[in-house]
Amino acid sequence: MKYPTTSKTLLGKLQSGDAISWDEFYRRYRGIVVAAGKFKGLSDAECEDLMQEVMIRFFKNASTFVFDPSIARFRTYLGKIVTGKIYDTLKSRRNHLPITEPGLENTLPADDGFEQRFEQEWQKLMLEEAETRLKLKIDARTFLAYQLFAVQNRPLDEVAAGLKLTANQIYLAKSRCIKHLRIIVKELKDGEPQGGTGDEI
């Protein structure tokens, strides 16, 4: 069974110059990087440039960088790169302002919850990946019941009628999916994906 690439495996592919992995890196982390940029007041164009700069930084370091989770989490490493590149962007913007502009020394916004926002975006990414894995290993109707009832908050009777399931079956589907998600999230944190068998209602 094929799962999304973990950070550890992805970094290994990046180090070998795998072009597909660079595309995966862009798709996987773009949302976090853009959200971080917007939180600090960057424009859409600046956010796209930010993503490119982050990728370039990884490209330059890929051949020599060794990721050691015992030293720091990957999200911490990524967060430091993103923060540094945001600072560079804001500094460049400041340097292009007219010298008569008052208060230039205060144009860089303070850290007003940036780390918390970055962590929230990271958890969002992790949940999305976990749900992708869940969809691959769980019965399709079980997953749909979970999505409609637990994620989209559709009325119980509506979900039951649409899927031709009883209320108990839907509650069971929700419980099973949440249980699996907790296991998958742990696997993602540990960087050790594991296979599994299909699970039906």
C-alpha positions as semicolon CSV with decimal commas, in nm:
position;residue;x (nm);y (nm);z (nm)
1;M;0,000;0,000;0,000
2;K;0,143;0,339;-0,101
3;Y;0,131;0,623;0,149
4;P;0,226;0,989;0,112
5;T;0,599;1,041;0,158
6;T;0,712;1,121;0,511
7;S;0,934;1,422;0,579
8;K;1,231;1,194;0,645
9;T;1,190;1,003;0,318
10;L;1,117;1,320;0,123
11;L;1,435;1,483;0,249
12;G;1,633;1,180;0,138
13;K;1,491;1,208;-0,212
14;L;1,560;1,581;-0,221
15;Q;1,922;1,511;-0,131
16;S;1,949;1,280;-0,433
17;G;1,810;1,552;-0,662
18;D;1,479;1,378;-0,733
19;A;1,277;1,625;-0,945
20;I;0,948;1,460;-0,854
21;S;1,028;1,509;-0,487
22;W;1,079;1,881;-0,542
23;D;0,731;1,897;-0,693
24;E;0,598;1,703;-0,395
25;F;0,775;1,941;-0,158
26;Y;0,604;2,235;-0,330
27;R;0,259;2,078;-0,319
28;R;0,297;1,954;0,037
29;Y;0,432;2,265;0,208
30;R;0,306;2,551;-0,008
31;G;-0,006;2,597;0,205
32;I;0,196;2,634;0,525
33;V;0,448;2,873;0,370
34;V;0,182;3,092;0,208
35;A;-0,026;3,103;0,527
36;A;0,283;3,207;0,722
37;G;0,360;3,481;0,471
38;K;0,007;3,617;0,476
39;F;0,008;3,617;0,856
40;K;0,308;3,851;0,840
41;G;0,138;4,076;0,585
42;L;0,297;3,957;0,260
43;S;0,109;4,004;-0,066
44;D;0,005;3,712;-0,287
45;A;0,302;3,775;-0,517
46;E;0,541;3,799;-0,220
47;C;0,404;3,471;-0,082
48;E;0,475;3,295;-0,412
49;D;0,826;3,442;-0,411
50;L;0,861;3,329;-0,050
51;M;0,780;2,970;-0,146
52;Q;1,040;2,980;-0,421
53;E;1,301;3,120;-0,182
54;V;1,228;2,848;0,073
55;M;1,268;2,582;-0,196
56;I;1,594;2,737;-0,314
57;R;1,724;2,732;0,043
58;F;1,643;2,362;0,070
59;F;1,802;2,300;-0,269
60;K;2,126;2,465;-0,161
61;N;2,138;2,265;0,162
62;A;2,001;1,934;0,032
63;S;2,335;1,775;-0,052
64;T;2,486;1,837;0,292
65;F;2,185;1,861;0,524
66;V;2,130;1,566;0,756
67;F;1,798;1,568;0,937
68;D;1,827;1,441;1,293
69;P;1,487;1,430;1,470
70;S;1,665;1,389;1,804
71;I;1,802;1,744;1,764
72;A;1,499;1,925;1,627
73;R;1,168;1,851;1,463
74;F;1,143;1,899;1,089
75;R;0,867;2,155;1,139
76;T;1,106;2,356;1,359
77;Y;1,370;2,348;1,088
78;L;1,119;2,445;0,821
79;G;0,975;2,717;1,044
80;K;1,316;2,878;1,092
81;I;1,377;2,887;0,717
82;V;1,032;3,035;0,649
83;T;1,074;3,292;0,925
84;G;1,415;3,396;0,792
85;K;1,287;3,435;0,437
86;I;0,986;3,636;0,554
87;Y;1,222;3,865;0,742
88;D;1,431;3,904;0,424
89;T;1,118;3,995;0,227
90;L;1,004;4,254;0,480
91;K;1,355;4,396;0,506
92;S;1,375;4,427;0,128
93;R;1,035;4,597;0,121
94;R;1,150;4,840;0,389
95;N;1,472;4,919;0,200
96;H;1,272;5,016;-0,108
97;L;1,059;5,269;0,079
98;P;1,144;5,639;0,039
99;I;1,405;5,751;0,291
100;T;1,164;6,022;0,404
101;E;0,912;5,760;0,518
102;P;0,881;5,796;0,898
103;G;0,923;5,503;1,135
104;L;1,117;5,275;0,899
105;E;1,287;5,107;1,191
106;N;0,948;4,973;1,304
107;T;0,823;4,836;0,973
108;L;0,899;4,474;1,065
109;P;0,600;4,337;1,260
110;A;0,661;4,183;1,600
111;D;0,615;3,813;1,669
112;D;0,244;3,836;1,744
113;G;0,154;3,468;1,758
114;F;0,341;3,362;1,444
115;E;0,473;3,040;1,597
116;Q;0,126;2,943;1,713
117;R;-0,016;3,009;1,366
118;F;0,262;2,807;1,204
119;E;0,191;2,520;1,442
120;Q;-0,180;2,536;1,356
121;E;-0,103;2,517;0,984
122;W;0,131;2,225;1,048
123;Q;-0,136;2,036;1,240
124;K;-0,380;2,107;0,957
125;L;-0,136;1,957;0,707
126;M;-0,082;1,655;0,928
127;L;-0,456;1,594;0,958
128;E;-0,499;1,622;0,580
129;E;-0,226;1,364;0,526
130;A;-0,372;1,141;0,793
131;E;-0,714;1,154;0,626
132;T;-0,551;1,070;0,292
133;R;-0,395;0,762;0,446
134;L;-0,720;0,674;0,622
135;K;-0,909;0,687;0,294
136;L;-0,667;0,433;0,147
137;K;-0,696;0,183;0,430
138;I;-1,061;0,211;0,538
139;D;-1,381;0,093;0,373
140;A;-1,515;0,364;0,139
141;R;-1,857;0,385;0,304
142;T;-1,701;0,405;0,650
143;F;-1,482;0,694;0,538
144;L;-1,774;0,873;0,372
145;A;-1,986;0,836;0,686
146;Y;-1,702;0,987;0,889
147;Q;-1,656;1,275;0,644
148;L;-2,025;1,364;0,624
149;F;-2,109;1,327;0,992
150;A;-1,786;1,410;1,180
151;V;-1,613;1,653;0,942
152;Q;-1,896;1,824;0,754
153;N;-2,138;1,805;1,051
154;R;-2,427;1,684;0,840
155;P;-2,741;1,583;1,036
156;L;-2,734;1,222;1,152
157;D;-3,066;1,130;0,991
158;E;-2,955;1,285;0,659
159;V;-2,631;1,086;0,655
160;A;-2,810;0,768;0,758
161;A;-3,068;0,803;0,482
162;G;-2,812;0,889;0,216
163;L;-2,580;0,600;0,297
164;K;-2,855;0,359;0,399
165;L;-2,697;0,304;0,739
166;T;-2,832;0,301;1,091
167;A;-2,739;0,566;1,345
168;N;-2,531;0,312;1,535
169;Q;-2,336;0,225;1,221
170;I;-2,257;0,590;1,163
171;Y;-2,144;0,640;1,521
172;L;-1,929;0,328;1,485
173;A;-1,781;0,459;1,159
174;K;-1,691;0,786;1,330
175;S;-1,533;0,607;1,624
176;R;-1,328;0,374;1,403
177;C;-1,204;0,655;1,182
178;I;-1,100;0,873;1,474
179;K;-0,918;0,576;1,627
180;H;-0,734;0,513;1,299
181;L;-0,653;0,883;1,258
182;R;-0,488;0,896;1,600
183;I;-0,268;0,601;1,505
184;I;-0,182;0,752;1,166
185;V;-0,097;1,091;1,314
186;K;0,142;0,915;1,552
187;E;0,297;0,735;1,255
188;L;0,342;1,068;1,080
189;K;0,508;1,217;1,386
190;D;0,737;0,917;1,417
191;G;0,810;0,917;1,043
192;E;0,740;0,545;1,021
193;P;0,438;0,472;0,794
194;Q;0,285;0,130;0,831
195;G;0,050;-0,068;0,613
196;G;-0,285;-0,212;0,710
197;T;-0,594;-0,393;0,597
198;G;-0,928;-0,253;0,492
199;D;-1,180;-0,190;0,766
200;E;-1,553;-0,214;0,697
201;I;-1,864;-0,105;0,882
